Amino acid sequence: MIRTIAIAVGAASLTAGAAIAVTGTGVAGSGVTGKGATLGRAMAGHASLASAASQQAAAFHAEPGIIHVTRAQPDDPPTSADCQQQFHIACYDPAQIQQAYNLTPLYNAGINGSGRTIAVVDVFGSPTISADLTQFDSAFSLPDPPSLRVIAPAGHIPNYNKNNADMVGWAGETTLDVEYAHALAPNAKILVVEVPESGAGNFVAQASRAVNYVAQHHLADVISESFGGAEQNGSVSRYRYAYQTAQRNHITVLASTGDTGAANTGTDNRTYYTHPTTSWPATDPLVTAVGGTDVHLFASGVRSSRDTVWNDTYNGSTQRFIFNNSGPNPLAAGGGASTLFGRPSYQNSVRSTVGGHRGIPDISMSGACSAAVNVYQSFPGQAAGYYAVCGTSESAPLFAGVVALAAQKAGHDLGLINPALYKLSAEHAPGIIRVTSGNNTVSFTQHGHRYTVRGYQARNGYSRVAGVGTINGQLFVPELAKLA
């Protein structure tokens, strides 16, 4: 039985041998400004930096960010009471998450993602994703999606190897992404965009090609990415052109903010930075950064208390189950201030908080390991069954489902939604729910020393740990549809 997958950095880690300075942090034509030189037209910034980026690409590596909290349950999905009794955590099913975000009234009105497509980008994919989604839908009384399609636009995907831990981990990540994007937009089409390589220098180039292909051919309305790494770890320029293509074609791109709080792993993929860092691609101004909250629910899915910032770093029972020790080990929502990107114009309303830098996250959804969600997986390399999983790798596909609902409500793609999020927040729109409690400070022992990386505190308004807050879907979806 598998208790946990070793995770170097939440959302997945990107490592590089050396960092390259980004000469421009603005994006022309988007209302996004930066401290450095404007990148110019959509492809100009990419072209000017491509040579330097290609020299660094060989050092990048990506790992899956899904965190398995529980052992496999082979027959029936565990209830939250089961998880509390056995593992001292909560574990929620799709109906509870739907209720938590007040989506049932939308479904009853026919707003269920129909006519929209969600793309999830993952390395390798999963050989059992179709069968696993069918089992997941059967167990939780969800309809099958209108289509589940798998493409590999960046190159041939190697044969699945159950003895390859990287492939096994990415199969789990793919499963989480697909099942929970589908859970919140059950009638949306799902597109799995597989990338052939997570290491050996090809990840950045392949991932950019894959996203760019989806954007160029308008294969999805929203793209969800559950990977990232510290900005200090390497060049980002090789990926940015894909986001510019998405912006031109009015496609929304989401990225998770990471699972190690204010810290991230360094270029060795093992040790943590001992000062606050943020995770790219979430920091890109053309991406909506999705952070993590801890949702507190009754069995019905109704909240027992307000959401708080996800931080299980100091939660002894969760630490013992995931890390086999009492910790502390970094296990919290990512967020903070970018060192690469200046404050985009849509964050001018929160300049007193973000200063001159891009702040993340923009918005937050469920991600806590002490309040995980159930998935079903059967790929070789792990025991088949139901698992409780967590992380901002959950948060991003959840919000992708919400974006698909809003796109259906609007009758068109929403494109870059960040200006709308900050406008709704400034207007105190009822669909935005403030997250006012919690922080992403983390502690750990490294090289014989105990470190604490001081993070950011939630507040009544925008914060660099919860963004503008979370959502009441019944209200938020039409609000976003109207503005975006």
KOLGUMI-113121 format. One line per field, with one value per residue (C-alpha): x, y, z; residue number from 1; residue in one letter. Coordinates in pm, whole numbers, plus 50000, padded with zeros to 5 digits. Example, Ala and Ser with C-alpha at 12.3 -4.5 7.8 and 13.67 -1.06 7.14 Angstrom:
2
east	51230 / 51367
north	49550 / 49894
up	50780 / 50714
k	1 / 2
r	A / S
% end
This chain:
484
east	50000 / 50129 / 50096 / 50252 / 50447 / 50763 / 50709 / 50997 / 50783 / 50409 / 50262 / 50579 / 50929 / 51125 / 51496 / 51768 / 52141 / 52151 / 51908 / 51884 / 51766 / 51440 / 51502 / 51137 / 50845 / 50562 / 50329 / 50225 / 49860 / 49742 / 49734 / 50016 / 50312 / 50651 / 50958 / 51182 / 51148 / 50816 / 50832 / 50679 / 50454 / 50344 / 50638 / 50905 / 50997 / 51020 / 51244 / 51483 / 51536 / 51505 / 51876 / 51954 / 51659 / 51763 / 52102 / 51933 / 51655 / 51879 / 51878 / 51503 / 51315 / 50950 / 50796 / 50429 / 50285 / 49996 / 50015 / 49858 / 49741 / 49579 / 49631 / 49425 / 49067 / 48999 / 48621 / 48431 / 48542 / 48598 / 48366 / 48502 / 48410 / 48615 / 48915 / 48880 / 48869 / 49154 / 49382 / 49274 / 49200 / 48884 / 48835 / 48562 / 48380 / 48265 / 47914 / 48057 / 48291 / 48008 / 47798 / 48085 / 48111 / 47731 / 47726 / 47408 / 47178 / 47388 / 47361 / 46986 / 46974 / 47166 / 47504 / 47726 / 48008 / 47818 / 47985 / 48315 / 48648 / 48898 / 49259 / 49493 / 49866 / 50059 / 50379 / 50325 / 49954 / 49790 / 49734 / 49409 / 49259 / 48947 / 48861 / 48945 / 48719 / 48437 / 48477 / 48500 / 48180 / 47998 / 48104 / 48006 / 47698 / 47851 / 47773 / 48047 / 48193 / 48081 / 48435 / 48769 / 49045 / 49420 / 49671 / 50050 / 50135 / 50491 / 50608 / 50578 / 50490 / 50708 / 50542 / 50420 / 50654 / 50513 / 50868 / 50931 / 50836 / 50817 / 50559 / 50360 / 50358 / 50245 / 49969 / 49838 / 49862 / 49675 / 49403 / 49351 / 49347 / 49093 / 48861 / 48827 / 48804 / 48524 / 48369 / 48294 / 48204 / 48053 / 47930 / 48248 / 48474 / 48812 / 49135 / 49446 / 49757 / 50047 / 50409 / 50673 / 50948 / 50986 / 51363 / 51676 / 51634 / 51322 / 51038 / 51023 / 51044 / 50791 / 50544 / 50556 / 50495 / 50203 / 50030 / 50098 / 49945 / 49629 / 49606 / 49683 / 49420 / 49174 / 49125 / 49014 / 48847 / 49062 / 49403 / 49500 / 49864 / 49958 / 50334 / 50577 / 50898 / 51086 / 51150 / 51514 / 51556 / 51583 / 51468 / 51096 / 51117 / 51090 / 50739 / 50602 / 50522 / 50262 / 50080 / 50090 / 49930 / 49661 / 49596 / 49558 / 49314 / 49115 / 49194 / 49219 / 49534 / 49553 / 49849 / 49877 / 50096 / 50274 / 50254 / 50552 / 50423 / 50659 / 50951 / 51031 / 51297 / 51618 / 51799 / 51900 / 51528 / 51583 / 51678 / 51455 / 51526 / 51558 / 51387 / 51046 / 51015 / 50728 / 50646 / 50642 / 50437 / 50183 / 50367 / 50331 / 50090 / 49908 / 49828 / 49567 / 49745 / 49532 / 49624 / 49498 / 49250 / 49139 / 48764 / 48573 / 48260 / 47980 / 47901 / 47645 / 47914 / 47780 / 48059 / 48102 / 48323 / 48488 / 48770 / 49122 / 49457 / 49590 / 49888 / 49949 / 50316 / 50242 / 49959 / 50114 / 49873 / 49892 / 50270 / 50306 / 50094 / 50258 / 50618 / 50632 / 50751 / 50594 / 50763 / 50755 / 50796 / 50672 / 50314 / 50113 / 49975 / 50228 / 50208 / 50413 / 50581 / 50741 / 51104 / 51069 / 50745 / 50642 / 50295 / 50044 / 49793 / 49506 / 49672 / 49686 / 49386 / 49596 / 49922 / 49938 / 49979 / 50182 / 50397 / 50581 / 50576 / 50330 / 50159 / 50018 / 49779 / 49491 / 49223 / 49213 / 49032 / 49037 / 49382 / 49452 / 49592 / 49393 / 49081 / 49167 / 48952 / 48887 / 49012 / 49003 / 49312 / 49412 / 49732 / 50009 / 50270 / 50026 / 49741 / 49413 / 49146 / 49034 / 49287 / 49256 / 49482 / 49554 / 49761 / 49722 / 49729 / 49369 / 49297 / 49382 / 49159 / 48875 / 48891 / 48922 / 48580 / 48442 / 48587 / 48421 / 48085 / 48135 / 48233 / 47913 / 47711 / 47878 / 47843 / 48207 / 48564 / 48671 / 49041 / 49260 / 49023 / 49255 / 49129 / 48775 / 48878 / 49029 / 48739 / 48492 / 48701 / 48723 / 48346 / 48290 / 48098 / 47906 / 48051 / 48399 / 48437 / 48725 / 48970 / 49083 / 49263 / 49586 / 49935 / 50190 / 50485 / 50675 / 50955 / 51200 / 51533 / 51810 / 52182 / 52132 / 51967 / 51604 / 51472 / 51147 / 51051 / 50806 / 50523 / 50219 / 49909 / 49552 / 49355 / 49022 / 49102 / 49364 / 49657 / 49964 / 49850 / 49480 / 49450 / 49112 / 48965 / 48752 / 48407 / 48035 / 47983 / 47613 / 47699 / 48054 / 47993 / 47744 / 47954 / 48263 / 48065 / 47940 / 48277 / 48528
north	50000 / 50346 / 50606 / 50900 / 51015 / 51202 / 51560 / 51799 / 52106 / 52139 / 52189 / 52015 / 52144 / 52303 / 52312 / 52479 / 52499 / 52879 / 53165 / 53407 / 53762 / 53847 / 54171 / 54268 / 54200 / 54383 / 54234 / 54459 / 54498 / 54337 / 54627 / 54451 / 54669 / 54585 / 54738 / 54644 / 54701 / 54613 / 54286 / 54447 / 54252 / 53905 / 53713 / 53979 / 53917 / 53545 / 53588 / 53824 / 53581 / 53246 / 53191 / 53245 / 53034 / 52742 / 52739 / 52693 / 52455 / 52151 / 52185 / 52203 / 51915 / 51873 / 51645 / 51579 / 51779 / 51561 / 51463 / 51130 / 51145 / 50803 / 50442 / 50293 / 50197 / 49924 / 49887 / 50200 / 50561 / 50657 / 50902 / 51200 / 51019 / 50719 / 50939 / 51119 / 50788 / 50619 / 50904 / 51206 / 51412 / 51499 / 51364 / 51509 / 51382 / 51581 / 51646 / 51802 / 52025 / 52127 / 52218 / 52400 / 52636 / 52664 / 52532 / 52323 / 52617 / 52668 / 52302 / 52318 / 52612 / 52419 / 52584 / 52276 / 52346 / 52238 / 52349 / 52432 / 52247 / 52227 / 52136 / 51995 / 51984 / 51691 / 51500 / 51145 / 51135 / 50820 / 50493 / 50432 / 50781 / 50690 / 50384 / 50568 / 50861 / 50619 / 50451 / 50790 / 50907 / 50586 / 50603 / 50967 / 50977 / 51213 / 51204 / 51104 / 51408 / 51463 / 51370 / 51285 / 51332 / 51287 / 51466 / 51489 / 51791 / 51823 / 51476 / 51102 / 50987 / 50695 / 50371 / 50366 / 50192 / 50100 / 50090 / 50452 / 50660 / 50975 / 50819 / 50679 / 51019 / 51202 / 50945 / 51043 / 51412 / 51358 / 51168 / 51446 / 51716 / 51537 / 51414 / 51744 / 51972 / 51737 / 51730 / 52104 / 52129 / 51784 / 51857 / 52022 / 51835 / 51733 / 51755 / 51591 / 51753 / 51518 / 51633 / 51369 / 51459 / 51589 / 51606 / 51584 / 51943 / 51920 / 52006 / 52381 / 52360 / 52075 / 52230 / 52561 / 52389 / 52194 / 52498 / 52705 / 52435 / 52426 / 52805 / 52840 / 52584 / 52702 / 52352 / 52466 / 52755 / 52721 / 52559 / 52430 / 52375 / 52201 / 52253 / 52526 / 52616 / 52899 / 53195 / 53184 / 52839 / 52941 / 53128 / 53167 / 53327 / 53006 / 52951 / 53303 / 53306 / 53034 / 53255 / 53542 / 53316 / 53222 / 53589 / 53674 / 53388 / 53476 / 53156 / 53153 / 53000 / 52893 / 52775 / 52647 / 52842 / 52550 / 52344 / 52459 / 52790 / 53085 / 52853 / 52662 / 52407 / 52518 / 52394 / 52068 / 51987 / 51884 / 52179 / 52479 / 52845 / 53004 / 53325 / 53386 / 53285 / 53252 / 52997 / 53046 / 53007 / 53129 / 53461 / 53533 / 53828 / 53646 / 53355 / 53337 / 53211 / 52976 / 52935 / 52689 / 52709 / 52479 / 52423 / 52319 / 52123 / 51926 / 51592 / 51771 / 51998 / 52303 / 52499 / 52455 / 52766 / 53012 / 52899 / 52962 / 52968 / 52616 / 52551 / 52199 / 52265 / 52255 / 51998 / 51701 / 51430 / 51537 / 51568 / 51220 / 51060 / 51230 / 51259 / 50980 / 51232 / 51506 / 51780 / 52060 / 52015 / 52279 / 52193 / 52505 / 52724 / 52916 / 53290 / 53607 / 53872 / 53804 / 53898 / 53881 / 54062 / 54412 / 54497 / 54447 / 54726 / 54504 / 54497 / 54875 / 54857 / 54649 / 54840 / 54909 / 54532 / 54422 / 54733 / 54735 / 54358 / 54105 / 53944 / 53591 / 53421 / 53590 / 53362 / 53048 / 52715 / 52399 / 52241 / 52144 / 51800 / 51796 / 51838 / 51631 / 51507 / 51151 / 51031 / 50691 / 50554 / 50212 / 50262 / 50006 / 50096 / 50172 / 49972 / 50041 / 50216 / 50542 / 50782 / 51110 / 51367 / 51736 / 52039 / 52335 / 52069 / 52027 / 52400 / 52480 / 52218 / 52304 / 52665 / 52553 / 52394 / 52722 / 52915 / 52669 / 52735 / 53111 / 53074 / 52879 / 53144 / 53421 / 53234 / 53301 / 53248 / 53468 / 53512 / 53675 / 53700 / 53874 / 54229 / 54108 / 53938 / 54257 / 54470 / 54235 / 54246 / 54626 / 54646 / 54404 / 54169 / 53914 / 53624 / 53695 / 53557 / 53700 / 53463 / 53655 / 53399 / 53207 / 53244 / 53050 / 53067 / 52738 / 52579 / 52297 / 52152 / 52170 / 52091 / 52059 / 52400 / 52488 / 52755 / 52946 / 53127 / 53401 / 53416 / 53633 / 53683 / 53673 / 53993 / 54155 / 54227 / 54111 / 53920 / 53752 / 53422 / 53404 / 53656 / 53827 / 53528 / 53235 / 53209 / 53158 / 52997 / 53078 / 53448 / 53448 / 53266 / 53522 / 53808 / 53680 / 53599 / 53957 / 54126 / 53905
up	50000 / 49913 / 50185 / 50010 / 49710 / 49791 / 49678 / 49635 / 49577 / 49550 / 49210 / 49072 / 49061 / 48783 / 48838 / 48641 / 48662 / 48655 / 48640 / 48349 / 48404 / 48230 / 48047 / 48011 / 48239 / 48067 / 47809 / 47526 / 47451 / 47775 / 48016 / 48202 / 48287 / 48425 / 48575 / 48286 / 47914 / 47758 / 47567 / 47260 / 47026 / 47120 / 46976 / 46999 / 47362 / 47300 / 46998 / 47175 / 47463 / 47284 / 47240 / 47608 / 47713 / 47495 / 47664 / 48001 / 47901 / 47937 / 48315 / 48375 / 48533 / 48630 / 48890 / 48966 / 49253 / 49360 / 49727 / 49827 / 50186 / 50232 / 50135 / 49856 / 49939 / 49681 / 49699 / 49797 / 49837 / 50199 / 50366 / 50553 / 50875 / 50759 / 50692 / 51023 / 51207 / 51021 / 50920 / 51129 / 50818 / 50627 / 50273 / 50054 / 49748 / 49444 / 49579 / 49895 / 49694 / 49461 / 49764 / 49931 / 49633 / 49597 / 49242 / 49258 / 49165 / 48851 / 48755 / 48810 / 48569 / 48303 / 48367 / 48379 / 48132 / 47822 / 47500 / 47674 / 47687 / 47972 / 47889 / 48153 / 48079 / 48225 / 48154 / 48025 / 48120 / 48256 / 48069 / 48258 / 48260 / 48061 / 48272 / 48594 / 48508 / 48426 / 48766 / 48940 / 48771 / 48861 / 49226 / 49268 / 49042 / 48787 / 48414 / 48176 / 47999 / 47638 / 47539 / 47695 / 47440 / 47473 / 47249 / 47247 / 47031 / 47160 / 47056 / 47109 / 47460 / 47576 / 47678 / 48035 / 48279 / 48619 / 48760 / 48661 / 48965 / 48754 / 48524 / 48816 / 48984 / 48671 / 48616 / 48960 / 48876 / 48549 / 48734 / 48988 / 48720 / 48503 / 48776 / 48961 / 48658 / 48549 / 48897 / 48890 / 48520 / 48458 / 48104 / 47976 / 47737 / 47879 / 47680 / 47826 / 47680 / 47733 / 47737 / 47656 / 47899 / 48254 / 48260 / 48046 / 47941 / 47729 / 47963 / 47911 / 47533 / 47511 / 47754 / 47569 / 47237 / 47383 / 47533 / 47224 / 47004 / 47212 / 47204 / 46833 / 46736 / 46999 / 47136 / 47483 / 47661 / 47974 / 48029 / 48375 / 48477 / 48802 / 48794 / 48885 / 49055 / 49223 / 48994 / 49099 / 48943 / 48579 / 48273 / 48206 / 47864 / 47666 / 47799 / 47781 / 47411 / 47468 / 47718 / 47471 / 47210 / 47464 / 47537 / 47170 / 47123 / 47435 / 47625 / 48005 / 48157 / 48522 / 48730 / 49086 / 49328 / 49495 / 49812 / 50019 / 50144 / 50131 / 50052 / 49732 / 49653 / 49491 / 49184 / 49357 / 49394 / 49757 / 49974 / 50038 / 49994 / 50335 / 50226 / 50066 / 49700 / 49456 / 49190 / 48814 / 48589 / 48844 / 48864 / 48493 / 48454 / 48172 / 48405 / 48680 / 48993 / 49205 / 49571 / 49831 / 50117 / 50394 / 50363 / 50675 / 50586 / 50743 / 50578 / 50357 / 50212 / 50395 / 50561 / 50934 / 50942 / 50706 / 50479 / 50603 / 50426 / 50376 / 50604 / 50734 / 50817 / 51188 / 51177 / 51355 / 51239 / 50873 / 50892 / 51042 / 50775 / 50477 / 50595 / 50858 / 51115 / 51322 / 51121 / 51065 / 50689 / 50441 / 50348 / 50268 / 49990 / 49786 / 49748 / 49765 / 49554 / 49216 / 49166 / 48786 / 48705 / 48794 / 48920 / 48637 / 48589 / 48704 / 49049 / 49081 / 49312 / 49556 / 49511 / 49885 / 49935 / 49634 / 49593 / 49261 / 49211 / 49070 / 49368 / 49378 / 49415 / 49237 / 49385 / 49600 / 49610 / 49824 / 49854 / 50217 / 50299 / 50623 / 50403 / 50096 / 49805 / 49685 / 49346 / 49179 / 49003 / 48871 / 48671 / 48731 / 48989 / 49270 / 49418 / 49239 / 49443 / 49595 / 49739 / 49926 / 49759 / 49807 / 49714 / 49485 / 49213 / 49329 / 49344 / 48981 / 48811 / 49050 / 48935 / 48573 / 48617 / 48751 / 48455 / 48217 / 48386 / 48349 / 47982 / 47919 / 48101 / 47897 / 47570 / 47480 / 47597 / 47886 / 47807 / 48073 / 48370 / 48615 / 48543 / 48610 / 48938 / 49076 / 48956 / 49127 / 49444 / 49442 / 49397 / 49687 / 49457 / 49666 / 49467 / 49608 / 49960 / 50162 / 50325 / 50632 / 50848 / 50810 / 50664 / 50461 / 50701 / 50700 / 50902 / 50830 / 50933 / 50675 / 50709 / 51083 / 51124 / 51188 / 50953 / 50947 / 50628 / 50719 / 50471 / 50429 / 50642 / 50517 / 50571 / 50495 / 50134 / 49889 / 50041 / 49899 / 50044 / 49947 / 49663 / 49644 / 49832 / 49725 / 49567 / 49608 / 49270 / 49228 / 49246 / 49115 / 48786 / 48646 / 48782 / 48603 / 48287 / 48273 / 48320 / 48142
k	1 / 2 / 3 / 4 / 5 / 6 / 7 / 8 / 9 / 10 / 11 / 12 / 13 / 14 / 15 / 16 / 17 / 18 / 19 / 20 / 21 / 22 / 23 / 24 / 25 / 26 / 27 / 28 / 29 / 30 / 31 / 32 / 33 / 34 / 35 / 36 / 37 / 38 / 39 / 40 / 41 / 42 / 43 / 44 / 45 / 46 / 47 / 48 / 49 / 50 / 51 / 52 / 53 / 54 / 55 / 56 / 57 / 58 / 59 / 60 / 61 / 62 / 63 / 64 / 65 / 66 / 67 / 68 / 69 / 70 / 71 / 72 / 73 / 74 / 75 / 76 / 77 / 78 / 79 / 80 / 81 / 82 / 83 / 84 / 85 / 86 / 87 / 88 / 89 / 90 / 91 / 92 / 93 / 94 / 95 / 96 / 97 / 98 / 99 / 100 / 101 / 102 / 103 / 104 / 105 / 106 / 107 / 108 / 109 / 110 / 111 / 112 / 113 / 114 / 115 / 116 / 117 / 118 / 119 / 120 / 121 / 122 / 123 / 124 / 125 / 126 / 127 / 128 / 129 / 130 / 131 / 132 / 133 / 134 / 135 / 136 / 137 / 138 / 139 / 140 / 141 / 142 / 143 / 144 / 145 / 146 / 147 / 148 / 149 / 150 / 151 / 152 / 153 / 154 / 155 / 156 / 157 / 158 / 159 / 160 / 161 / 162 / 163 / 164 / 165 / 166 / 167 / 168 / 169 / 170 / 171 / 172 / 173 / 174 / 175 / 176 / 177 / 178 / 179 / 180 / 181 / 182 / 183 / 184 / 185 / 186 / 187 / 188 / 189 / 190 / 191 / 192 / 193 / 194 / 195 / 196 / 197 / 198 / 199 / 200 / 201 / 202 / 203 / 204 / 205 / 206 / 207 / 208 / 209 / 210 / 211 / 212 / 213 / 214 / 215 / 216 / 217 / 218 / 219 / 220 / 221 / 222 / 223 / 224 / 225 / 226 / 227 / 228 / 229 / 230 / 231 / 232 / 233 / 234 / 235 / 236 / 237 / 238 / 239 / 240 / 241 / 242 / 243 / 244 / 245 / 246 / 247 / 248 / 249 / 250 / 251 / 252 / 253 / 254 / 255 / 256 / 257 / 258 / 259 / 260 / 261 / 262 / 263 / 264 / 265 / 266 / 267 / 268 / 269 / 270 / 271 / 272 / 273 / 274 / 275 / 276 / 277 / 278 / 279 / 280 / 281 / 282 / 283 / 284 / 285 / 286 / 287 / 288 / 289 / 290 / 291 / 292 / 293 / 294 / 295 / 296 / 297 / 298 / 299 / 300 / 301 / 302 / 303 / 304 / 305 / 306 / 307 / 308 / 309 / 310 / 311 / 312 / 313 / 314 / 315 / 316 / 317 / 318 / 319 / 320 / 321 / 322 / 323 / 324 / 325 / 326 / 327 / 328 / 329 / 330 / 331 / 332 / 333 / 334 / 335 / 336 / 337 / 338 / 339 / 340 / 341 / 342 / 343 / 344 / 345 / 346 / 347 / 348 / 349 / 350 / 351 / 352 / 353 / 354 / 355 / 356 / 357 / 358 / 359 / 360 / 361 / 362 / 363 / 364 / 365 / 366 / 367 / 368 / 369 / 370 / 371 / 372 / 373 / 374 / 375 / 376 / 377 / 378 / 379 / 380 / 381 / 382 / 383 / 384 / 385 / 386 / 387 / 388 / 389 / 390 / 391 / 392 / 393 / 394 / 395 / 396 / 397 / 398 / 399 / 400 / 401 / 402 / 403 / 404 / 405 / 406 / 407 / 408 / 409 / 410 / 411 / 412 / 413 / 414 / 415 / 416 / 417 / 418 / 419 / 420 / 421 / 422 / 423 / 424 / 425 / 426 / 427 / 428 / 429 / 430 / 431 / 432 / 433 / 434 / 435 / 436 / 437 / 438 / 439 / 440 / 441 / 442 / 443 / 444 / 445 / 446 / 447 / 448 / 449 / 450 / 451 / 452 / 453 / 454 / 455 / 456 / 457 / 458 / 459 / 460 / 461 / 462 / 463 / 464 / 465 / 466 / 467 / 468 / 469 / 470 / 471 / 472 / 473 / 474 / 475 / 476 / 477 / 478 / 479 / 480 / 481 / 482 / 483 / 484
r	M / I / R / T / I / A / I / A / V / G / A / A / S / L / T / A / G / A / A / I / A / V / T / G / T / G / V / A / G / S / G / V / T / G / K / G / A / T / L / G / R / A / M / A / G / H / A / S / L / A / S / A / A / S / Q / Q / A / A / A / F / H / A / E / P / G / I / I / H / V / T / R / A / Q / P / D / D / P / P / T / S / A / D / C / Q / Q / Q / F / H / I / A / C / Y / D / P / A / Q / I / Q / Q / A / Y / N / L / T / P / L / Y / N / A / G / I / N / G / S / G / R / T / I / A / V / V / D / V / F / G / S / P / T / I / S / A / D / L / T / Q / F / D / S / A / F / S / L / P / D / P / P / S / L / R / V / I / A / P / A / G / H / I / P / N / Y / N / K / N / N / A / D / M / V / G / W / A / G / E / T / T / L / D / V / E / Y / A / H / A / L / A / P / N / A / K / I / L / V / V / E / V / P / E / S / G / A / G / N / F / V / A / Q / A / S / R / A / V / N / Y / V / A / Q / H / H / L / A / D / V / I / S / E / S / F / G / G / A / E / Q / N / G / S / V / S / R / Y / R / Y / A / Y / Q / T / A / Q / R / N / H / I / T / V / L / A / S / T / G / D / T / G / A / A / N / T / G / T / D / N / R / T / Y / Y / T / H / P / T / T / S / W / P / A / T / D / P / L / V / T / A / V / G / G / T / D / V / H / L / F / A / S / G / V / R / S / S / R / D / T / V / W / N / D / T / Y / N / G / S / T / Q / R / F / I / F / N / N / S / G / P / N / P / L / A / A / G / G / G / A / S / T / L / F / G / R / P / S / Y / Q / N / S / V / R / S / T / V / G / G / H / R / G / I / P / D / I / S / M / S / G / A / C / S / A / A / V / N / V / Y / Q / S / F / P / G / Q / A / A / G / Y / Y / A / V / C / G / T / S / E / S / A / P / L / F / A / G / V / V / A / L / A / A / Q / K / A / G / H / D / L / G / L / I / N / P / A / L / Y / K / L / S / A / E / H / A / P / G / I / I / R / V / T / S / G / N / N / T / V / S / F / T / Q / H / G / H / R / Y / T / V / R / G / Y / Q / A / R / N / G / Y / S / R / V / A / G / V / G / T / I / N / G / Q / L / F / V / P / E / L / A / K / L / A
% end
